[in-house]
Amino acid sequence: TLSCENVIEGHRNCNTTTWGYGKPGRTAQELVTLGQVTYSRSDPLSLAGNCSLVLRNISAEDAGLYTCRQYEREGGGQSHPDAPVYLSVVTLREQTEQNKVTFTCSVSLYYECRHKVKWLFKGNDVEKDHPDVKTSSPSSCSAAVTFQTSTYVYSSRFKLFICEVETENKQQLFTFSSGPTATTSMVTSGRKTNTTDSAGGSGAADRDLLWLYIFVALVLLALIITAVALFVKRRKGEGLNLFILHVSQRGSEVWNFGAQVTERVRKLLGCSAILRGH
């Protein structure tokens, strides 16, 4: 069930709600239009009372970005910003080949994999030199364990192995529910963001601003020096003393401007340091 975070109050049968689906490499699809399901699949979609989208028997193909959109009325304009929901699908699969069994845990996502996937054996990480269990990573977002059918591991395999998926410092555990394949989902509401260090980001911004002020001051100084050189070349002799006085005044103004810039940057950096301290 995918919740819609921007449902309009007072709607009738979700007649203001439209659900869309998108995934890199695939054409965007409209699943629900103003409360009416318009996309057909083997396990039909449906809407809950709060206009949440209900998917049954999901598979890796269902992973992607689902967007809930609200309209003022039929034929009217959009009333709220889109409410995105990211659906990730975790698939556990058992494969038997001769006397070997392989468990694979894979995660299908909308965006690039930032998850850590691994198998736990008896609740702990599998030892690298374990005599009965071998680990591998078929892809960046999957993990596998292999063991012999002749060992004690085989008879209790569904109880001994747990797949751990870590994302954003949060661990989630997945087990085989029944049979050789199990599928479950992870839902993330809200816009995808990149986590950054706020203190480091502020310091970088301060440094960028400082260099900007320095660059502007240097450009102005270079322009004034160029103007002085041209003027001196054209007007040697008469009126030179007056010009030097004028240039001196301009130089004083540039100096004062540089001092003002320095003071402003100093105060800005001081305020940033105080804010970071709190």
C-alpha positions as CSV (number, residue, x, y, z in Angstrom):
1,T,0.0,0.0,0.0
2,L,1.5,3.3,-1.1
3,S,0.1,6.3,0.8
4,C,-0.8,9.6,-0.8
5,E,0.5,12.5,1.3
6,N,-1.4,15.3,-0.4
7,V,-5.0,14.1,-0.6
8,I,-7.6,16.9,-0.8
9,E,-10.1,16.9,2.0
10,G,-13.7,16.5,1.1
11,H,-13.0,14.4,-2.1
12,R,-15.6,11.9,-3.3
13,N,-14.3,8.5,-4.2
14,C,-10.8,9.9,-4.8
15,N,-12.1,11.9,-7.8
16,T,-9.3,14.4,-7.3
17,T,-6.5,11.8,-7.3
18,T,-4.2,10.6,-10.1
19,W,-1.4,8.1,-9.7
20,G,1.5,7.8,-12.1
21,Y,4.5,5.5,-12.3
22,G,8.0,6.0,-13.7
23,K,11.3,4.2,-13.9
24,P,14.5,5.0,-15.8
25,G,14.4,3.3,-19.2
26,R,10.6,2.9,-19.2
27,T,7.8,5.1,-20.5
28,A,5.9,6.9,-17.8
29,Q,2.5,5.4,-17.1
30,E,-0.7,6.8,-15.6
31,L,-2.2,4.1,-13.3
32,V,-5.1,5.9,-11.9
33,T,-6.9,8.9,-13.4
34,L,-9.2,11.0,-11.1
35,G,-10.0,8.0,-9.0
36,Q,-10.5,5.6,-11.9
37,V,-8.0,2.7,-12.4
38,T,-6.8,3.0,-16.0
39,Y,-3.9,0.5,-16.0
40,S,-4.5,-3.2,-16.2
41,R,-2.3,-5.9,-14.8
42,S,-2.7,-9.6,-13.7
43,D,-3.3,-8.5,-10.1
44,P,-5.6,-5.5,-10.5
45,L,-4.7,-2.2,-8.8
46,S,-7.1,-0.6,-6.4
47,L,-7.5,2.5,-4.2
48,A,-8.0,2.5,-0.5
49,G,-10.4,4.9,1.3
50,N,-7.7,7.4,1.8
51,C,-6.7,7.2,-1.9
52,S,-3.6,5.1,-1.2
53,L,-2.6,2.9,-4.1
54,V,-2.9,-0.9,-3.3
55,L,-0.6,-3.3,-5.2
56,R,-0.9,-7.1,-4.7
57,N,1.7,-9.8,-5.5
58,I,4.4,-7.3,-6.3
59,S,7.6,-8.3,-8.2
60,A,10.9,-6.7,-9.0
61,E,9.3,-5.1,-12.0
62,D,7.1,-3.0,-9.8
63,A,10.0,-1.1,-8.2
64,G,10.1,2.5,-9.2
65,L,8.7,6.0,-8.5
66,Y,5.0,6.3,-7.9
67,T,3.6,9.8,-7.9
68,C,0.3,10.9,-6.3
69,R,-1.2,14.1,-7.9
70,Q,-4.2,16.1,-6.8
71,Y,-6.5,18.2,-9.0
72,E,-9.0,20.8,-7.9
73,R,-11.8,19.2,-9.9
74,E,-12.3,17.2,-13.0
75,G,-10.7,19.1,-15.8
76,G,-9.2,21.6,-13.4
77,G,-5.6,22.4,-12.7
78,Q,-3.2,20.7,-10.3
79,S,-3.9,21.9,-6.7
80,H,-0.9,20.5,-4.8
81,P,2.8,19.6,-5.5
82,D,3.3,16.0,-6.4
83,A,3.7,13.5,-3.6
84,P,6.4,11.0,-4.7
85,V,6.7,7.5,-3.2
86,Y,9.7,5.3,-3.9
87,L,9.1,1.6,-4.0
88,S,12.0,-0.8,-3.6
89,V,11.4,-4.5,-3.9
90,V,13.5,-7.2,-2.1
91,T,13.5,-10.6,-3.6
92,L,14.8,-13.8,-1.9
93,R,15.4,-16.7,-4.2
94,E,16.5,-20.3,-3.8
95,Q,18.3,-22.1,-6.6
96,T,19.4,-25.8,-6.5
97,E,22.1,-27.2,-8.8
98,Q,23.1,-30.8,-8.3
99,N,24.2,-31.0,-4.6
100,K,24.6,-27.2,-4.1
101,V,22.0,-24.7,-3.0
102,T,22.3,-20.9,-3.5
103,F,20.3,-18.3,-1.7
104,T,20.2,-14.9,-3.4
105,C,18.9,-11.7,-1.9
106,S,18.5,-8.8,-4.3
107,V,17.0,-5.3,-4.1
108,S,15.4,-3.5,-7.1
109,L,15.2,0.2,-6.8
110,Y,14.2,3.4,-8.8
111,Y,17.6,5.0,-8.4
112,E,21.2,3.8,-8.1
113,C,21.9,1.3,-5.3
114,R,23.0,2.8,-2.0
115,H,22.1,-0.2,0.0
116,K,24.3,-2.7,1.7
117,V,23.0,-6.3,1.2
118,K,24.3,-9.3,3.1
119,W,23.2,-12.6,4.5
120,L,23.3,-13.4,8.2
121,F,23.9,-17.0,9.4
122,K,22.4,-17.7,12.8
123,G,22.0,-14.0,13.3
124,N,25.6,-13.1,12.6
125,D,27.8,-12.3,9.6
126,V,29.0,-15.3,7.7
127,E,32.6,-16.1,8.5
128,K,34.9,-15.7,5.4
129,D,36.4,-19.1,6.1
130,H,33.2,-20.9,7.1
131,P,33.6,-24.6,6.2
132,D,30.0,-25.1,5.1
133,V,28.8,-21.7,3.8
134,K,30.3,-19.5,1.0
135,T,29.3,-16.0,0.3
136,S,29.4,-13.9,-2.9
137,S,28.0,-10.7,-4.4
138,P,26.5,-11.2,-7.9
139,S,25.8,-7.5,-8.3
140,S,26.1,-4.2,-6.4
141,C,22.7,-4.6,-4.8
142,S,22.6,-8.3,-4.1
143,A,24.2,-11.0,-1.9
144,A,24.4,-14.8,-2.2
145,V,25.3,-17.7,0.0
146,T,26.0,-21.2,-1.2
147,F,26.0,-24.5,0.8
148,Q,25.9,-28.2,0.2
149,T,22.7,-30.2,0.5
150,S,24.6,-32.9,2.4
151,T,25.4,-30.6,5.4
152,Y,23.2,-29.9,8.4
153,V,22.6,-26.4,7.1
154,Y,20.3,-27.6,4.3
155,S,17.5,-29.0,6.5
156,S,17.2,-25.8,8.6
157,R,18.2,-23.4,5.8
158,F,15.0,-21.2,6.0
159,K,15.6,-20.6,9.7
160,L,19.4,-20.2,9.7
161,F,19.6,-17.5,7.0
162,I,18.3,-13.9,7.1
163,C,18.9,-11.2,4.5
164,E,19.9,-7.8,6.0
165,V,19.4,-4.7,3.9
166,E,21.0,-1.5,5.3
167,T,20.0,1.9,4.0
168,E,20.5,5.3,5.6
169,N,21.9,3.7,8.8
170,K,18.8,1.6,9.1
171,Q,18.8,-2.2,9.0
172,Q,15.9,-4.3,7.8
173,L,15.7,-8.1,7.9
174,F,14.0,-10.4,5.4
175,T,13.4,-14.1,5.5
176,F,11.8,-16.7,3.3
177,S,8.1,-16.9,4.2
178,S,7.3,-20.1,2.3
179,G,8.6,-21.8,-0.8
180,P,11.8,-21.1,-2.8
181,T,10.9,-17.5,-3.5
182,A,9.8,-14.6,-1.3
183,T,9.2,-11.0,-2.3
184,T,8.6,-8.0,0.0
185,S,8.9,-4.3,-0.4
186,M,10.4,-1.1,1.2
187,V,8.6,2.2,0.8
188,T,10.1,5.6,1.1
189,S,7.9,8.7,0.9
190,G,9.1,12.1,0.0
191,R,11.7,13.5,-2.4
192,K,15.0,11.7,-2.8
193,T,17.8,13.7,-1.1
194,N,21.5,13.4,-0.7
195,T,22.7,13.7,2.9
196,T,25.5,16.2,3.5
197,D,27.3,17.6,6.5
198,S,25.6,20.9,7.4
199,A,28.7,22.3,9.1
200,G,31.0,21.4,6.1
201,G,28.4,22.8,3.7
202,S,28.2,26.1,5.5
203,G,32.0,26.4,5.6
204,A,32.2,25.7,1.9
205,A,29.6,28.4,1.2
206,D,31.5,30.9,3.3
207,R,34.7,30.2,1.4
208,D,33.0,30.5,-1.9
209,L,31.6,33.9,-0.9
210,L,35.0,35.1,0.3
211,W,36.6,34.2,-3.0
212,L,33.8,35.9,-4.9
213,Y,34.4,39.2,-3.0
214,I,38.1,38.9,-3.5
215,F,37.6,38.3,-7.3
216,V,35.3,41.3,-7.7
217,A,37.8,43.6,-5.8
218,L,40.7,42.4,-7.9
219,V,38.7,43.0,-11.2
220,L,37.8,46.5,-10.1
221,L,41.4,47.3,-9.1
222,A,42.7,46.0,-12.5
223,L,40.2,48.2,-14.4
224,I,41.3,51.3,-12.4
225,I,45.0,50.6,-13.0
226,T,44.4,50.1,-16.7
227,A,42.5,53.4,-16.9
228,V,45.3,55.2,-15.0
229,A,47.9,53.8,-17.4
230,L,46.0,54.9,-20.5
231,F,45.2,58.3,-19.0
232,V,48.8,59.0,-18.1
233,K,50.0,58.0,-21.5
234,R,47.7,60.4,-23.2
235,R,48.1,63.3,-20.8
236,K,51.7,63.6,-19.9
237,G,52.7,67.0,-18.6
238,E,49.9,69.5,-18.2
239,G,47.3,68.7,-15.6
240,L,49.2,65.7,-14.4
241,N,49.3,66.8,-10.8
242,L,45.5,67.2,-10.8
243,F,45.1,63.8,-12.3
244,I,47.3,62.2,-9.7
245,L,45.2,63.8,-7.0
246,H,42.1,62.4,-8.8
247,V,43.6,58.9,-9.1
248,S,44.7,59.1,-5.4
249,Q,41.1,59.8,-4.4
250,R,39.9,56.9,-6.6
251,G,42.6,54.6,-5.1
252,S,41.4,55.6,-1.6
253,E,37.8,54.7,-2.6
254,V,39.0,51.3,-3.9
255,W,40.9,50.8,-0.7
256,N,37.8,51.7,1.4
257,F,35.8,49.3,-0.7
258,G,38.2,46.5,-0.1
259,A,38.1,47.2,3.6
260,Q,34.3,47.1,3.6
261,V,34.4,43.8,1.7
262,T,36.9,42.3,4.2
263,E,34.8,43.5,7.2
264,R,31.6,42.1,5.7
265,V,33.2,38.7,5.0
266,R,34.7,38.7,8.5
267,K,31.3,39.3,10.1
268,L,29.6,36.7,7.8
269,L,32.2,34.1,8.7
270,G,31.8,35.0,12.4
271,C,28.1,34.6,12.3
272,S,28.4,31.2,10.5
273,A,30.8,30.0,13.2
274,I,28.4,31.1,15.9
275,L,25.5,29.3,14.2
276,R,27.6,26.1,13.8
277,G,28.6,26.3,17.5
278,H,24.9,26.2,18.5
